[in-house]
Amino acid sequence: MPKRKEEEIFAPLGEKDSWHAYSLQILNTSKFTAVVGQILKGNYSLVLTRGAENTENKEQRAN
């Protein structure tokens, strides 16, 4: 019978500081407003989707 492996030890999870627009949609209202407030303050970042990046580029070209 093979020896049991020792339990793997992982680093503790840190605070989530990058948010995807889709993950914001599933938050309850109070958590959503807290996260959006931190994004607007610059403490958290918003990960742009491919479609959002394309829209932003089109707007810049139009100006």
Rosetta constraint file for C-alpha pairs under 8 A:
AtomPair CA 17 CA 43 HARMONIC 7.33 0.50
AtomPair CA 17 CA 44 HARMONIC 4.66 0.50
AtomPair CA 17 CA 45 HARMONIC 6.25 0.50
AtomPair CA 18 CA 44 HARMONIC 5.75 0.50
AtomPair CA 18 CA 45 HARMONIC 4.79 0.50
AtomPair CA 18 CA 46 HARMONIC 5.76 0.50
AtomPair CA 18 CA 47 HARMONIC 6.43 0.50
AtomPair CA 19 CA 23 HARMONIC 6.75 0.50
AtomPair CA 19 CA 24 HARMONIC 7.08 0.50
AtomPair CA 19 CA 44 HARMONIC 7.36 0.50
AtomPair CA 19 CA 45 HARMONIC 6.20 0.50
AtomPair CA 19 CA 46 HARMONIC 4.90 0.50
AtomPair CA 19 CA 47 HARMONIC 5.74 0.50
AtomPair CA 20 CA 24 HARMONIC 6.60 0.50
AtomPair CA 20 CA 46 HARMONIC 5.83 0.50
AtomPair CA 20 CA 47 HARMONIC 4.87 0.50
AtomPair CA 20 CA 48 HARMONIC 6.81 0.50
AtomPair CA 20 CA 49 HARMONIC 7.69 0.50
AtomPair CA 21 CA 25 HARMONIC 6.74 0.50
AtomPair CA 21 CA 46 HARMONIC 7.09 0.50
AtomPair CA 21 CA 47 HARMONIC 7.08 0.50
AtomPair CA 21 CA 48 HARMONIC 7.33 0.50
AtomPair CA 21 CA 49 HARMONIC 7.75 0.50
AtomPair CA 22 CA 26 HARMONIC 7.37 0.50
AtomPair CA 23 CA 27 HARMONIC 7.20 0.50
AtomPair CA 24 CA 32 HARMONIC 6.36 0.50
AtomPair CA 25 CA 32 HARMONIC 7.98 0.50
AtomPair CA 27 CA 31 HARMONIC 6.03 0.50
AtomPair CA 27 CA 32 HARMONIC 5.47 0.50
AtomPair CA 28 CA 32 HARMONIC 5.99 0.50
AtomPair CA 29 CA 33 HARMONIC 6.20 0.50
AtomPair CA 30 CA 34 HARMONIC 6.26 0.50
AtomPair CA 31 CA 35 HARMONIC 6.15 0.50
AtomPair CA 32 CA 36 HARMONIC 6.08 0.50
AtomPair CA 33 CA 37 HARMONIC 5.99 0.50
AtomPair CA 34 CA 38 HARMONIC 6.40 0.50
AtomPair CA 35 CA 39 HARMONIC 6.24 0.50
AtomPair CA 35 CA 44 HARMONIC 7.69 0.50
AtomPair CA 36 CA 40 HARMONIC 6.15 0.50
AtomPair CA 37 CA 41 HARMONIC 6.22 0.50
AtomPair CA 38 CA 42 HARMONIC 6.24 0.50
AtomPair CA 38 CA 43 HARMONIC 5.27 0.50
AtomPair CA 38 CA 44 HARMONIC 5.62 0.50
AtomPair CA 39 CA 43 HARMONIC 5.82 0.50
AtomPair CA 39 CA 44 HARMONIC 4.57 0.50
AtomPair CA 39 CA 45 HARMONIC 5.67 0.50
AtomPair CA 39 CA 46 HARMONIC 6.87 0.50
AtomPair CA 40 CA 44 HARMONIC 7.92 0.50
AtomPair CA 48 CA 52 HARMONIC 5.93 0.50
AtomPair CA 48 CA 53 HARMONIC 6.29 0.50
AtomPair CA 49 CA 53 HARMONIC 6.28 0.50
AtomPair CA 50 CA 54 HARMONIC 6.35 0.50
AtomPair CA 51 CA 55 HARMONIC 6.25 0.50
AtomPair CA 52 CA 56 HARMONIC 6.15 0.50
AtomPair CA 53 CA 57 HARMONIC 6.23 0.50
AtomPair CA 54 CA 58 HARMONIC 6.23 0.50
AtomPair CA 55 CA 59 HARMONIC 6.27 0.50
AtomPair CA 56 CA 60 HARMONIC 6.32 0.50
AtomPair CA 57 CA 61 HARMONIC 6.24 0.50
AtomPair CA 58 CA 62 HARMONIC 6.17 0.50
AtomPair CA 59 CA 63 HARMONIC 6.52 0.50
